[in-house]
Amino acid sequence: MLSNWPIRVKFLIGLGLLLLLVSVLSWSGLHTTYAYRGLVRDLKERAEELPLAAKLSGQVADLRITLSLLEGLRQNPFPDDEADQIPTRVIWVREQFHAQLDQVEETLSKYRTQLEDKARNGSPMADTQREWRTAGEINETLVRIREVDCDEDWVLDNVGKVDQLKFELEQLQRLATVLPSHLHRKLRGFREVVKSEYRALIVGTWVTGILAGLIVVLFVKLFYRWIFRPLEVLIDGSRRVAGGQFDFRIHLETNDEMAELAGAMNAMTDRFRAIRDDLDHQVRERTKQVVRGEQLAS
């Protein structure tokens, strides 16, 4: 049935197969490339959390050291000649504590901003519920520390507030240490996800390659059946007729322009054969007349 279609339609079918082949290969290459780029982007984005988490943990450790200095100034008074310097040193260390606390809050704010950006990007690793929960607990701990720190005289008089600050800073240190562990755990799970994804990509690439190969085989087969084979039959028939086999007829199984050309060549051969037979007949008649004339003359 397909062999009876016009060559124009067959050409469009072949062109469609080529476009399909190019589309399949292009889709496979682009899909693999974009998947790889997305994987690298996800890892890069999530890896940016680690420096901030480490910075946050270091800043909390500095807070604990500063608080220890304040305790040392209270528990180990200086000699009489330096007693007037104790409030000044306490105020300086307390201001340092305030500045470090501001840095912790600023780092936490940057960390939460990164989490928001990852949620907007729709990353496969954008599940940051545990990070948000830990960041919220850190923020609550900072609020409690701020409430204690509002009293400017706690560094000299209130032992209970110092102990509360020590407890809150220990909690803050624990939470800051736990914060990057969520990402580490997610990366370990993400390794399995990536493994399954690249296996799927490998399988998809093989399937795409096999499909492309089948399309090429189909294209070659159709080209041979629709174009090359009919041309081969036409050329062979033309050579036989040119060699004097005027009884030979070209037969094609198609019903397209090639078949019309074969029919025209067969008709031309019939016409040429009829002309040849007529000329042979005329030659024979003319020869008989000449022989008869010579006989009469003799």
C-alpha positions, 0 to 999 in steps of 0.5 A: 500500500505504501509503495503506491504513494507518490514519490513526493509523499515518500520523500516527506515520509523520509524527511519526517523520519530524519527529523524524528531521528534528529529530534530523538538524539537532540532530546536525549543529549539535551535531557542528559545535559540539563539533568547533569547541570541540575545535579551540579547546581543542586549540589553547589547550592546546598554546599553553600550552606556548609560555610555558613553553618561552620561560621555560625558554630565558630561564632557561638564558640566565640560567645562561650569563650567571651562569657568565660572571660566575663566569669574570670573577671568576676571570680578572679579580682585584680590587685588593688592597683588594678581594681579600678580597671575591672569595670572597664574591662568588664564593659569591654568584654560585655560589648564584645559579647554584644557584637558577637551576638549580633554576628551570630544573628546576622549569620543565621539571617543569611542562612535562612535567606539561603534556605528561602532561595532554595525553596524558590528554585524548586531543587530536588534537595529543597526539602529543608524542613529539618534545617528550618526547624533547627534554625527556628530553635536557634532563633528562639535560643537567641531570643532568650539570650537577648532577654537575659542580656537586656540587663546591663548589670548581669555581668557583675551581680546576677549569678543566675543569669550567667548560669542561664546564659551558659546553659543557653549557649550550650544549647546554641552550640549543640544546635549549631553543630546539628545544623550541618548534619542535616545536610550531610544526611541529605547528601548521603540519601541524595547519593542514592537518588543520583545513582538511580537517576544516572542509571535511568539516564544511561538506560534512556540513552541506550533506548534512544540510541537503539530507537535511532538505529531502528529509525535509520534502518527503517529509513534505509529500507524504505529508501531502497524499496521506494527509490533505489530498487525501482531505479535499479530495475529501470536502468537494467531494463533500459540497458536490455532494450538498448542491447536489442532485447525489444521483447523485454518489459519493465515491471515494477510493483509500485504504483507511483511516478517510477511505475509511470516512467516504466510504463512510458519506457515499455510503451516507447519500446512497443512503439519502437518495436512496431516501427522496427517490424514495419520497417522490416516488412517494408524492407522485405517487400522492397527486396522482393520487388527488386528481385522480381524486377531483376528476374523480369529483366533477366 
